[in-house]
């Protein structure tokens, strides 16, 4: 669920930065290829087994969202330029990989603090 929300946020920020209209339908139009790529990655990597795992969940969902998203965008005639690929890779990496890394760090920090 968090992955889908973060992908929608990525699409909303991008659309807002480019001052595009159609807020809800536009965001969904922009987000659907990335949502589909992330869903495929969820299934392929069986992310439901450990959805917050950094390497086993975060990495495949992030890369699946970007790779799948770009392929689906290209197949449907949407823009795929290197600058957008880089922005999507960095942004979705921060969102999809980053929150898992942050939660893992907070858990470890909490464990270390409670042992003192």
Buried (B, 14 or more C-beta within 10 A) or exposed (E): EEBBEBBBBBBBEBBEEEEEEEEEEBBBBBBBBBBBBBBBBBEEBEBEEEBBBBEBBBBBBBBBBBBBBBBBBEEEEBEBEEEBBEBBBEBBBBBBBBBBBEBBEEEEEEEEEEEE
